[in-house]
């Protein structure tokens, strides 16, 4: 039996590090959109009737809470925490769904955040383990 040693990929660590920063940035974006939705709910204008209609203030609270969780998971990922990576992937997926439902309010912004979350999920699921591996 031979034992396999895996080398730590600097690219993988870089991708996971970028994913943690992107999670924190996405968290700040969600938080800011949430504040706008709570404080000035007249800012967002619905252009069409959609199946999932919520009050803008409700969406504000959803985005605010999602932003806090995204930011905190980004901080956990920088420490190499497995729980942080797991939460990061789950919350990024939830963020994608929330932004899909948010499309009638701010379509270009929602599409940008969905794309950002796809990159986060890719980096954390493919390369997230390498950030926790000590350098050889």
C-alpha positions as CSV (number, residue, x, y, z in Angstrom):
1,X,0.0,0.0,0.0
2,X,1.3,3.4,-0.9
3,X,0.3,6.5,0.9
4,X,-0.6,9.4,-1.2
5,X,0.4,12.9,-0.2
6,X,-1.4,15.7,-1.7
7,X,0.3,19.0,-2.3
8,X,-1.4,22.2,-1.4
9,X,-2.2,24.2,-4.5
10,X,-1.5,27.9,-4.2
11,X,-4.2,28.5,-6.9
12,X,-6.7,26.6,-4.8
13,X,-5.8,28.6,-1.7
14,X,-6.1,31.7,-3.7
15,X,-9.6,30.8,-5.0
16,X,-10.8,29.9,-1.5
17,X,-9.3,33.2,-0.2
18,X,-11.0,35.1,-3.0
19,X,-14.3,33.3,-2.2
20,X,-14.1,34.3,1.4
21,X,-13.6,38.0,0.4
22,X,-16.4,37.7,-2.1
23,X,-18.7,36.3,0.5
24,X,-17.9,39.3,2.8
25,X,-18.4,41.7,-0.1
26,X,-21.7,40.0,-1.1
27,X,-22.7,40.2,2.6
28,X,-22.1,44.0,2.6
29,X,-24.0,44.4,-0.7
30,X,-27.0,42.4,0.8
31,X,-26.8,44.4,4.0
32,X,-26.9,47.7,2.1
33,X,-29.8,46.7,-0.1
34,X,-31.6,45.5,3.0
35,X,-31.1,48.9,4.7
36,X,-32.4,50.7,1.6
37,X,-35.4,48.4,1.6
38,X,-36.1,49.0,5.3
39,X,-35.4,52.7,5.4
40,X,-36.6,53.9,2.0
41,X,-38.9,51.3,0.6
42,X,-40.1,53.7,-2.1
43,X,-36.6,53.4,-3.8
44,X,-37.4,50.1,-5.4
45,X,-40.1,50.1,-8.1
46,X,-41.7,46.8,-9.1
47,X,-42.2,46.8,-12.9
48,X,-44.2,43.6,-13.3
49,X,-46.5,41.3,-11.3
50,X,-44.6,38.2,-10.2
51,X,-45.8,35.1,-8.4
52,X,-43.6,35.8,-5.4
53,X,-44.7,39.2,-4.1
54,X,-43.3,40.5,-0.8
55,X,-43.4,43.9,0.6
56,X,-40.1,45.8,0.0
57,X,-39.6,46.2,3.7
58,X,-39.8,42.4,4.1
59,X,-37.3,42.0,1.4
60,X,-35.1,44.5,3.2
61,X,-35.1,42.4,6.3
62,X,-34.3,39.2,4.3
63,X,-31.4,40.9,2.6
64,X,-30.1,42.4,5.8
65,X,-30.1,39.1,7.7
66,X,-28.6,37.3,4.7
67,X,-25.9,39.9,4.5
68,X,-24.9,39.4,8.1
69,X,-24.7,35.6,7.7
70,X,-22.7,35.9,4.4
71,X,-20.2,38.3,6.0
72,X,-19.7,36.1,9.1
73,X,-19.2,32.9,7.0
74,X,-16.6,34.8,4.9
75,X,-14.7,35.6,8.1
76,X,-14.9,31.9,9.2
77,X,-13.5,30.8,5.8
78,X,-10.4,32.9,6.2
79,X,-9.6,30.9,9.3
80,X,-9.9,27.6,7.3
81,X,-13.1,26.6,9.2
82,X,-15.0,23.7,7.6
83,X,-18.2,25.0,9.1
84,X,-17.6,28.4,7.6
85,X,-17.2,26.8,4.1
86,X,-20.3,24.7,4.5
87,X,-22.3,27.7,5.7
88,X,-20.8,29.8,2.9
89,X,-21.9,27.4,0.2
90,X,-25.4,27.0,1.7
91,X,-25.9,30.8,2.2
92,X,-24.5,31.6,-1.3
93,X,-27.1,29.2,-2.7
94,X,-29.9,30.8,-0.6
95,X,-28.6,34.2,-1.8
96,X,-29.0,33.0,-5.4
97,X,-32.6,32.0,-4.8
98,X,-33.3,35.3,-2.9
99,X,-31.8,37.3,-5.7
100,X,-33.8,35.4,-8.3
101,X,-37.0,36.3,-6.5
102,X,-35.7,39.9,-6.1
103,X,-35.4,40.2,-10.0
104,X,-38.5,42.3,-10.4
105,X,-37.2,44.9,-8.0
106,X,-33.6,45.3,-9.3
107,X,-32.9,43.0,-12.2
108,X,-29.3,43.9,-13.2
109,X,-28.1,43.9,-9.6
110,X,-29.8,40.6,-8.9
111,X,-28.1,39.0,-11.9
112,X,-24.7,40.3,-10.8
113,X,-25.1,38.9,-7.3
114,X,-26.3,35.6,-8.7
115,X,-23.1,35.4,-10.9
116,X,-21.0,36.4,-7.9
117,X,-22.6,33.5,-5.8
118,X,-21.9,31.0,-8.6
119,X,-18.2,31.9,-8.4
120,X,-18.3,31.7,-4.6
121,X,-19.9,28.2,-4.6
122,X,-17.4,27.0,-7.3
123,X,-14.4,28.2,-5.4
124,X,-15.5,26.9,-2.0
125,X,-16.7,23.5,-3.2
126,X,-13.7,22.8,-5.5
127,X,-10.8,24.4,-3.6
128,X,-12.1,25.2,-0.1
129,X,-10.3,22.3,1.6
130,X,-6.8,23.6,0.5
131,X,-7.2,26.8,2.6
132,X,-7.3,24.7,5.8
133,X,-4.4,22.5,4.8
134,X,-1.1,23.7,6.4
135,X,1.6,24.5,3.9
136,X,4.1,21.8,3.3
